[in-house]
């Protein structure tokens, strides 16, 4: 074979390797795009969960802030009992 024929064979082999390499890299790129899409979806899910958790935390902080002490609870119970007694007394007067 001549020198030109050897060069053509060598070029064909190189072109085949380049095509194979390109196909491998294209497949890898597609896999990475799919993985990226999956991770973006997971990221959105985690962002939503974080937002929900932050909202729950704010609710708990608010509830803790407005929660009553034992003394306040006792005072509220006494007021409620007093109002109930007054209502019972009024009902009794209406029934007479």
N, C-alpha and C positions, 0 to 999 in steps of 0.2 A: 504494500500500500504506500501511496505517496504521502508526503508531508501534509498536503492539503486535506487528504482524506482523514488522516489522524487528527488534525485540528477540528474537522467537522464532527468526528466521533466524540472528541473531548468536549466540544461545545454542546452537543446533544446531551451528553451526560450532565454537564453543568446546568443546562436548561431544565433537565429532569429533576435535578436536586433542588433548583430554585423553585420550580413548580410545587414540589413536595413540601419544601419549607414554607412556601406561601400558604398552601392548604392547611398545614399544621398550625400556622400562626392565625389563619382565619378561623379555624375551629376553636383555638384557644381564646381568641377575641370574642367569639359568640358565647363561649362558656362564661367568660368574665362579665360580659354584658348581662347574661341571665342571672349570675350571682349578684351583680350590682343591683339589678332590679329587685331581687329577693331581699337584699339587705336594706334597700330603701323602703320596702314595704314593712319589714320588721322595725325599722327606725320609726316610721310613722306610728306603728302600733305602740311602741315604747313611749313615744312622745305623748300619745293620747292617754296611756296609763299614768304617765308622770303628771299630766294635767289633772286627771281625776284624783290622783293621790294628793296633789297640792290643794285642790278644792276641798277634799275631805279634811285635810290638815287645818285649813282655815276654819271650817265648820267646827272642828274639835276645839280650836283655840277660842272661837267665839263662845261655844258652849261652856268652856272652862271659865271664861271671863264672867259670864252671867250666872254661873252656878251659885246656888245659895249656900251660905254657911249653915251649920246646925242651928245657930241662934236665929237666923233669918227664917229657916224652915219652921221652927217652933212658933215664931211670931206669926207667920202666915197661917199655920194650922189653927192658932188661937183666933185669928181674925175670921177664918172660915167657919169655925165652930160658933163664934159669936153671931155671925150672919145667919147661920142655920137655925140657931135658937130664936133669933128675931123673926125669921120666916115662920117657924113652928108656932111662935106666939101669935103672929098675925093670922095664921090659918085658924088657930084656936079661937081667936076673937071673931073671925068671919063665920065660924060654925055656930056661934052662940045665938 
